[in-house]
């Protein structure tokens, strides 16, 4: 069964909501909403970076 992008993004959102709700209040300098947005964008950037590295690896080493 393939993991579609919508299922992946819904799981990502659920995990990030859980993580941002467990962060102590003193570490949330910008509030819950901005912390959630930051975590979401960071996770997407990391995934895109990994995808690009995998693509380059496949091109280089076939």
Secondary structure by P-SEA (a helix, b strand, c coil): ccccaaaaaaaaaaaaaaaaaacccccccccaaaaaaaaaaaaaaaaaaaaaaaaaaaaacc
